[in-house]
Amino acid sequence: MKVVGEFLRGVGEATLFLFAILSALPAALLRPRLVVHQLYMIGMLSLIIIAISGSFIGMVLALQGYRTLAQFGAASSLGVVVAFSVVRELGPVVTALLFAGRAGSALAAEIGLMKATDQLSAMEMMAVDPIKRVVAPRFLAGFIAMPLLAAIFAMMAIGVAGGHLIGVILLGLDDGSYWSQIHQSLHPHDIWESMLKSLVFGAAVSWIALYQGYHAAPTSEGVSRATTSTVVVSSLAVLALDFVLTAFMFR
Amino acid sequence: MTSTGQETLVRVRGLRFAFGPRPIYDGVDLDIPRGKVTAIMGPSGTGKTTLLRLIGGQWRPQGGTVEFDGVDVHKQSRSQLFELRKRMGMLFQTGGLFTDLTVFDNVAFPLREHSGLPESMIRDIALMKLEAVGLRGAAELYPEQISGGMSRRVALARAIALEPAMVMYDEPFTGQDPISMGVLMRLIRTLNQALGLTSIIVSHDVEEVLSISDHAYVVSGGKVLDHGTPEAIRNSPSELVQQFLQGEPDGPVRFHYKAARDYAADLLGGAP
């Protein structure tokens, strides 16, 4: 019973925290420099890990897909297989998982330490609302960065460093049919749904990371716990949300 | 700046505050006189820092009132409270400097947030504040590159950047070497004079604090034990105050933490 109570309390607190962030968003929009700085910290610095992981995922998909497709003599459709799995599923999900590990943990640790070293209290005593000044710009940046990162991930996975590298250059598929089949079968709504997924994941991961950091116990143990639970909770949330969204989008 | 012009800047009446079941304050009355340096002393764990947070409106008391310049701090809306806080500076024990900003940007922070002044003027004001604490030369350094005493001076420069009416110091002398202690003591005194501030110093460094304050309170166990001029405090009839001032290990505050069983029974009785 106690565990359930604690859980519900946490959910309630986190929801109130989300409302506080949302009501501080207009203030954050008026300070674009803060948001741009956070976009650099959250988005730009996650770029390398996202690009490299994207390429590897694309390469593995091409190898595995080719073996199956070749059995049916459909190896020339390799591009479609790679593109569909990346755009619809793996792109947003793997990006969100990497985003939680790279950017989410950093957010939670940074804010937890700011709390532990009285920086947030000092800000409050200077009549500056930390939700407006610190939390909201980071949330907004995470929300903007995630779809962009997922798009870059998908391009790397399908493109010349991923699926294309293995399919066309290594396995000798026709370059033209690789691209034209992708072009024919991938519809705009696939891409919109992929974007929608990554927007939701971006908001969820940023919300969880900021909540964990802001409500961390102001000790070194508290900060470490906040970092860990950011990664654990947001990974689970991403996978669960992915199921829900996919079920809604299933046609 | 509006001011009621009363003698007392902060008036605390019947303050009650508890952390869960543990009472910290149980009906405390304090008067912080305007333009003076007031010391609040007491053994560790008596909630001196809590008092500053209650005055600053960060925490809410369970009973009683805190008035700042005639305004009840805890009856304000959030934006009114923020307006009040622009007239209070607070120096945290650890400094609370923003580690991602340089010393200069730390001091400029409240000005950039609130003053609406052009950047060139903000630069001049921030440099003047840094010069006042003797750290203009450190303007481009980051907080991790300066010593603990220096960070407190930077935090002081930041606390006075908006020309507040009052500055609250939380344990400003803890862990300082004699030189930086001397520097801080002189700064607190001279800034109070030069800027017409009201200062509240919370500390347990008895001699240092008494030597620079005009008025002192001794709090312990949720009560005010004694208050008055430093001279009056030194001659206080209260045993507890004397124990605290002299630093005697045993007295009204026991050396032994209260144990459930007596010593002999505990040793001879074996594990329960």
Interface residues (C-beta under 8 A of the other chain):
Chain A: M114 T117 D118 Q119 S121 A122 E124 M125 M126 A127 V128 D129 R133
Chain B: R53 G56 Q58 R78 F82 E83 R85 K86 M88 G89 M90 F92 Q93 T94 G95 G96 L97 F98 T99 F109 P110 E113 H114 A155 R158 L162
